[in-house]
Amino acid sequence: MTTTAKYDGVGWRFDNTYMRLPDPLFVPTEPVKVRAPQVVVLNHGLARELGLDLGVCPEDAIASMFAGQELPTGSRPIAQAYAGHQYGGFTMLGDGRAILLGEHRAPDGRLVDIQFKGAGRTRFSRGGDGRAALGPMLREYVISEAMAALGIPTTRSLAVVTTGEAVYRTEAQKGAVLTRVAASHIRVGTFEYAARRSPEALRELADYTIARHYPELADAPQKYLALLRAVSDRQAALVARWQLVGFIHGVMNTDNMAVSGETIDYGPCAFMNAYDPATVFSSIDTGGRYAYGNQPNIAQWNLARFAETLLALIDPDPETAVRVATEALNEFPVRFEAFWLAGMRKKLGLQTEQEGDAELVQALLDWMLKSRADFTNTFRDLSSVEGLSREPYRDADFQSWYARWQERLGPTTGPAYELMRSVNPVVIPRNHRVEEALSAAEKRDDLAPLYRLLEAVGSPYVERVDLAEYREPPADECGYRTFCGT
């Protein structure tokens, strides 16, 4: 695969820092040739943030670039190796359908990964075709951009192009390639892989991770223990943010936990409508391992696997290493609870801390569970007196809770409501609206529902009468399931 200077005007500034790590962590890989790439959606806003101008080339050239047919100068494509605990069981993995072009230097100095997803087979494909279907790639585009608009750390989507070729799952589907932008693609599973391959590779990976994501730890006296604590802290903050908007990742395997603290890998993800901690949408999560209410527990479980990879680096004495790592891991529930409660205080307009706040929040959640109340709409409705005029809020239990809440707020509620409207979204990517947009794009080549949905989720805290339908939950979501794109 050749690189070409005709894309230099786009503004790419590639570096290839990951390739300076030991060979076991990656293999050079080239995107597959495809028949007829076409642009489906380009993220011009994200491109501008990255210092890129996608308008300098004709659309067919842009489609060819994002399908991996001709690569930008400076890019050196590789497939990354990693392992993972998938539903609790360990396996060796790697990028089976993803290819990292390299790292691009943004105008603000950030180094970000540019990765193709669905660009063909790699050494790690394990019998798969290395391709991706249009629907799952558009799902990732929509949900990742919605998460970014909600202010939640996330990978981003720069482009989706079709390939002009079919991929075969349960039926023939349109092939597509997603271009993903990430702080990095270093996962807990990357450390699991390195720990099983080479002590030298593990140490170099840990030092690289510190230099790239936690440079303040470079000279720390116990920098690898500090790394464990820093990664744990970011994951506690991230999962708390998920919980605050009702997001369900769906497949929290260790290979889907980025050590940067970003949300990564939008496979069978979805947003909860009616509040229920047991909510699961993934078709393969039959036991509810990754249910909404279990996400904090799974995050800590994944971090324990991360800690295991670091033990030899933390201390040469195994007993000491286990003891101090366990102490660090045991801090996670307290840190998560602090992040979550701070977020819930904002969602309820509470601008001070009082001892009974956690119980006040739980009492509301208990009522929401009993009443099958919509999670997103309930919090948004609370931010204005007018929002509480509907039938569910006439319930006696709710009225009792509401009186307690009003007393807690005090006599001046204006600033509280303003705070609430800044953190309680009007719009989330409702599952039925996402499916509607994906179906129109896949089956009818109609992109209008997709663009309208992207407009709605792009400004989630703004009340817009013309987009009011995106606030409404589905009439019936019984049996709704999501599926992995593979």
KADA-V900695 format. One record per pair of residues at least 4 apart in sequence whose C-alpha atoms are under 8 Angstrom apart, sorted by the first residue. I is the first residue (numbers start at 0). J is the second residue. If there is no record, write none. Layout:
((I:J) (I:J))
//
This chain:
((0:29) (0:30) (0:68) (0:69) (0:70) (1:69) (1:70) (2:69) (2:70) (2:71) (2:72) (2:73) (2:74) (3:7) (3:69) (3:70) (3:71) (3:72) (4:71) (4:72) (5:71) (6:10) (6:11) (6:56) (6:70) (6:71) (6:72) (7:11) (7:71) (7:72) (8:52) (8:55) (9:51) (9:52) (9:53) (9:54) (9:55) (9:56) (10:50) (10:51) (10:52) (11:50) (11:51) (11:71) (11:72) (11:103) (11:104) (12:73) (12:103) (12:104) (12:105) (13:72) (13:73) (13:74) (13:101) (13:102) (13:103) (13:104) (14:73) (14:74) (14:101) (14:102) (14:103) (14:104) (15:19) (15:74) (15:75) (15:101) (15:102) (16:20) (16:101) (16:102) (17:101) (18:22) (18:25) (20:24) (20:200) (20:203) (20:204) (21:200) (21:203) (22:26) (23:80) (23:193) (23:196) (23:200) (24:79) (24:80) (24:81) (24:189) (24:192) (24:193) (24:200) (25:77) (25:78) (25:79) (25:80) (26:77) (26:78) (26:79) (26:80) (26:122) (27:75) (27:76) (27:77) (27:78) (28:76) (28:77) (28:78) (28:98) (28:121) (29:76) (29:77) (29:98) (30:66) (30:67) (30:68) (30:76) (30:98) (30:118) (30:119) (30:120) (31:67) (31:68) (31:118) (31:119) (31:120) (32:67) (32:68) (33:66) (33:68) (33:162) (33:163) (33:164) (34:162) (34:163) (34:164) (35:161) (35:162) (35:163) (35:164) (36:59) (36:62) (36:63) (36:66) (36:160) (36:161) (36:162) (36:163) (37:59) (37:62) (37:63) (37:160) (37:161) (37:162) (37:163) (38:58) (38:59) (38:61) (38:62) (38:158) (38:159) (38:160) (38:161) (39:158) (39:159) (39:160) (39:161) (40:158) (40:159) (40:160) (41:157) (41:158) (41:159) (42:46) (42:156) (42:157) (42:158) (43:47) (43:52) (43:53) (43:157) (44:48) (45:49) (45:157) (46:50) (46:51) (46:52) (46:53) (46:157) (47:51) (47:52) (48:105) (48:106) (49:104) (49:105) (49:106) (50:105) (50:106) (53:61) (56:60) (56:61) (57:61) (58:62) (59:63) (60:64) (61:65) (62:66) (62:160) (63:67) (63:68) (63:69) (64:68) (64:69) (64:70) (64:71) (65:115) (65:158) (65:159) (65:160) (65:176) (65:177) (65:178) (66:115) (66:118) (66:160) (66:161) (66:162) (66:176) (67:115) (67:118) (70:74) (74:100) (74:101) (75:99) (75:100) (75:101) (76:98) (76:99) (76:100) (76:101) (77:98) (77:99) (77:100) (77:101) (78:93) (78:94) (78:95) (78:97) (78:98) (78:99) (78:121) (78:122) (78:123) (79:93) (79:94) (79:98) (79:99) (80:92) (80:93) (80:94) (80:123) (80:189) (80:192) (81:91) (81:92) (81:93) (81:94) (81:186) (81:188) (81:189) (81:190) (81:191) (81:192) (81:193) (81:254) (82:89) (82:90) (82:91) (82:92) (82:93) (82:188) (82:189) (82:190) (82:191) (82:192) (82:254) (83:88) (83:89) (83:90) (83:91) (83:92) (83:187) (83:188) (83:189) (83:191) (83:192) (83:252) (83:253) (83:254) (84:88) (84:89) (84:90) (84:188) (84:252) (84:253) (84:254) (85:89) (85:90) (85:252) (85:253) (85:254) (86:252) (86:288) (87:252) (91:192) (92:123) (93:123) (93:124) (94:98) (94:121) (94:123) (94:124) (95:120) (95:121) (95:122) (95:123) (95:124) (95:125) (95:127) (95:129) (96:116) (96:117) (96:118) (96:119) (96:120) (96:121) (96:124) (96:128) (96:129) (96:130) (96:131) (97:114) (97:115) (97:116) (97:117) (97:118) (97:119) (97:121) (97:129) (98:114) (98:115) (98:116) (98:118) (99:112) (99:113) (99:114) (99:115) (100:112) (100:113) (100:114) (100:115) (101:112) (101:113) (101:114) (102:110) (102:111) (102:112) (102:113) (103:110) (103:111) (103:112) (103:113) (104:108) (104:109) (104:110) (104:111) (105:109) (105:110) (105:111) (110:182) (111:180) (111:181) (111:182) (111:183) (112:179) (112:180) (112:181) (112:182) (112:183) (112:184) (113:178) (113:179) (113:180) (113:181) (114:178) (114:179) (114:180) (115:176) (115:177) (115:178) (115:179) (116:130) (116:131) (116:176) (116:177) (116:178) (116:179) (117:129) (117:130) (117:131) (117:132) (117:175) (117:176) (117:177) (118:129) (118:130) (118:131) (118:176) (119:128) (119:129) (119:130) (120:124) (120:127) (120:128) (120:129) (120:130) (121:129) (124:128) (124:129) (130:166) (130:174) (130:175) (130:176) (131:135) (131:136) (131:166) (131:174) (131:175) (131:176) (131:484) (131:485) (132:136) (132:166) (132:172) (132:173) (132:174) (132:175) (132:176) (132:484) (133:137) (133:161) (133:172) (133:173) (133:174) (133:175) (133:176) (133:441) (134:138) (134:437) (134:438) (134:440) (134:441) (135:139) (135:266) (135:483) (135:484) (136:140) (136:159) (136:175) (136:176) (136:177) (136:484) (137:141) (137:159) (137:437) (138:142) (138:265) (138:433) (138:437) (139:143) (139:156) (139:264) (139:265) (139:266) (140:144) (140:155) (140:156) (140:157) (140:158) (140:159) (140:177) (141:145) (141:428) (141:433) (141:453) (142:146) (142:265) (142:428) (143:147) (143:153) (143:154) (143:155) (143:156) (143:265) (144:148) (144:155) (144:156) (144:453) (144:456) (144:457) (145:149) (145:427) (145:428) (145:453) (145:456) (145:457) (145:459) (146:150) (146:151) (146:152) (146:153) (147:151) (147:152) (147:153) (147:155) (148:456) (148:457) (148:458) (148:459) (149:424) (149:459) (151:237) (151:240) (151:241) (151:262) (152:237) (152:260) (152:261) (152:262) (153:181) (153:261) (153:262) (153:263) (154:179) (154:180) (154:181) (154:182) (154:261) (154:262) (154:263) (155:179) (155:180) (155:181) (156:177) (156:178) (156:179) (156:180) (157:177) (157:178) (157:179) (157:180) (158:177) (158:178) (158:179) (159:175) (159:176) (159:177) (159:178) (160:175) (160:176) (160:177) (161:173) (161:174) (161:175) (161:176) (162:173) (162:174) (162:175) (162:176) (163:173) (163:174) (164:173) (164:174) (165:171) (165:172) (165:173) (165:174) (166:171) (166:172) (166:173) (166:174) (167:171) (167:172) (168:172) (168:485) (172:441) (173:441) (181:261) (182:259) (182:261) (183:257) (183:259) (184:257) (185:189) (185:208) (185:257) (185:258) (185:259) (186:190) (186:253) (186:254) (186:255) (186:256) (186:257) (186:258) (187:191) (187:253) (187:254) (187:255) (187:256) (187:257) (187:258) (187:301) (187:302) (187:304) (187:305) (188:192) (188:253) (188:254) (188:255) (188:256) (188:305) (189:193) (189:254) (190:194) (190:201) (190:204) (190:205) (190:305) (190:308) (191:195) (191:304) (191:305) (191:308) (192:196) (193:197) (193:198) (193:200) (193:201) (193:204) (194:198) (194:200) (194:201) (194:308) (196:200) (197:201) (198:202) (199:203) (200:204) (201:205) (202:206) (202:312) (203:207) (204:208) (205:209) (205:223) (206:210) (206:217) (207:211) (208:212) (208:213) (209:213) (209:214) (209:216) (209:217) (209:226) (210:214) (210:217) (212:259) (213:217) (213:226) (213:229) (215:219) (216:222) (216:225) (216:226) (217:222) (218:222) (219:225) (221:225) (221:313) (222:226) (222:313) (223:227) (223:309) (223:312) (223:313) (224:228) (224:309) (224:313) (224:323) (224:324) (224:327) (225:229) (226:230) (227:231) (227:305) (227:306) (227:309) (227:324) (227:327) (228:232) (228:327) (228:328) (229:233) (230:234) (230:258) (230:259) (230:260) (231:235) (231:299) (231:302) (231:328) (231:331) (232:236) (232:331) (232:334) (232:335) (233:237) (233:259) (233:260) (234:238) (234:260) (234:298) (235:239) (235:295) (235:298) (235:331) (235:332) (235:334) (235:335) (235:338) (236:240) (236:334) (236:335) (236:338) (236:339) (237:241) (237:260) (237:261) (237:262) (238:242) (238:294) (238:295) (238:298) (238:335) (239:243) (239:295) (239:335) (239:336) (239:338) (239:339) (239:342) (240:244) (240:339) (240:342) (241:245) (241:246) (241:247) (242:246) (242:247) (242:291) (242:339) (243:339) (243:342) (243:343) (244:270) (244:374) (244:375) (244:423) (244:424) (245:270) (245:271) (245:272) (245:291) (245:374) (245:375) (246:268) (246:269) (246:270) (246:271) (246:291) (247:268) (247:269) (247:270) (247:271) (247:279) (247:289) (247:290) (247:291) (247:294) (248:265) (248:266) (248:267) (248:268) (248:269) (248:289) (249:266) (249:267) (249:268) (249:269) (249:279) (249:280) (249:281) (249:284) (249:289) (249:290) (250:255) (250:266) (250:267) (250:268) (250:281) (250:284) (250:289) (251:255) (251:256) (251:289) (251:294) (251:297) (251:298) (252:256) (252:301) (253:301) (253:304) (255:263) (255:264) (256:260) (256:262) (256:263) (256:301) (257:261) (257:262) (257:263) (266:482) (266:483) (266:484) (267:280) (267:281) (267:282) (267:481) (267:482) (267:483) (267:484) (268:280) (268:281) (268:481) (269:280) (269:429) (269:430) (269:481) (270:427) (270:428) (270:429) (270:430) (271:275) (271:278) (271:374) (272:373) (272:374) (272:375) (272:429) (272:472) (273:367) (273:368) (273:371) (273:372) (273:373) (273:374) (274:278) (274:364) (274:367) (274:368) (274:371) (274:372) (274:373) (274:374) (275:291) (275:292) (275:368) (275:371) (276:290) (276:291) (276:292) (276:293) (277:287) (277:290) (277:291) (277:292) (277:293) (278:287) (278:290) (278:291) (278:292) (279:284) (279:287) (279:289) (279:290) (279:291) (280:284) (280:479) (280:480) (280:481) (281:285) (281:480) (281:481) (281:482) (281:483) (282:480) (282:481) (282:482) (283:482) (284:288) (284:289) (288:293) (288:297) (289:293) (289:294) (289:297) (290:294) (293:297) (294:298) (295:299) (295:332) (295:335) (296:300) (297:301) (298:302) (299:303) (299:328) (299:331) (299:332) (300:304) (301:305) (302:306) (302:328) (303:307) (303:328) (304:308) (305:309) (306:310) (306:324) (309:313) (310:314) (310:317) (310:320) (310:321) (310:324) (311:315) (311:316) (311:317) (311:320) (313:320) (313:324) (314:319) (314:320) (315:320) (316:320) (317:321) (318:322) (319:323) (320:324) (321:325) (322:326) (323:327) (324:328) (325:329) (326:330) (327:331) (329:333) (330:334) (331:335) (332:336) (333:337) (334:338) (335:339) (336:340) (337:341) (338:342) (339:343) (340:344) (340:357) (341:345) (342:346) (343:347) (343:360) (344:348) (344:349) (344:350) (344:356) (345:349) (345:350) (345:418) (345:419) (345:422) (346:378) (346:418) (346:419) (346:422) (346:423) (347:378) (347:381) (347:382) (347:415) (347:419) (348:408) (348:414) (348:415) (348:416) (348:417) (348:418) (348:419) (349:407) (349:408) (349:415) (350:415) (352:356) (355:359) (356:360) (357:361) (358:362) (359:363) (359:400) (359:404) (360:364) (361:365) (362:366) (362:400) (363:367) (363:397) (363:400) (364:368) (365:369) (366:370) (366:396) (366:397) (367:371) (367:372) (367:373) (367:374) (368:372) (370:391) (372:377) (372:391) (373:377) (373:472) (374:378) (375:379) (375:423) (375:424) (375:425) (375:427) (376:380) (376:425) (376:470) (377:381) (378:382) (378:423) (379:383) (379:386) (379:419) (379:420) (379:423) (379:424) (379:425) (380:384) (380:385) (380:386) (380:387) (381:386) (381:387) (382:386) (382:415) (382:416) (382:417) (382:419) (382:420) (383:387) (383:416) (384:388) (387:392) (388:392) (388:393) (389:393) (390:394) (392:397) (392:398) (393:397) (393:398) (394:398) (395:399) (396:400) (397:401) (398:402) (399:403) (400:404) (401:405) (402:406) (403:407) (404:408) (405:409) (406:410) (408:412) (408:415) (411:415) (412:416) (413:417) (414:418) (415:419) (416:420) (417:421) (418:422) (419:423) (420:424) (420:460) (421:460) (422:460) (423:460) (424:459) (424:460) (424:461) (425:459) (425:460) (425:461) (425:462) (425:470) (426:455) (426:456) (426:458) (426:459) (426:460) (426:469) (426:470) (427:456) (427:459) (427:469) (427:470) (428:432) (428:433) (428:452) (428:456) (428:469) (429:433) (429:469) (429:470) (429:472) (429:473) (430:434) (431:435) (431:473) (432:436) (432:452) (432:469) (433:437) (433:449) (433:452) (434:438) (435:439) (435:448) (436:440) (436:446) (436:447) (436:448) (436:449) (436:452) (437:441) (437:449) (438:442) (438:443) (439:443) (439:444) (439:445) (439:446) (439:448) (439:449) (440:444) (440:445) (440:446) (440:449) (441:445) (446:450) (447:451) (448:452) (449:453) (450:454) (451:455) (452:456) (452:469) (453:457) (454:458) (455:459) (455:466) (455:469) (462:467) (463:467) (466:470) (467:471))
//
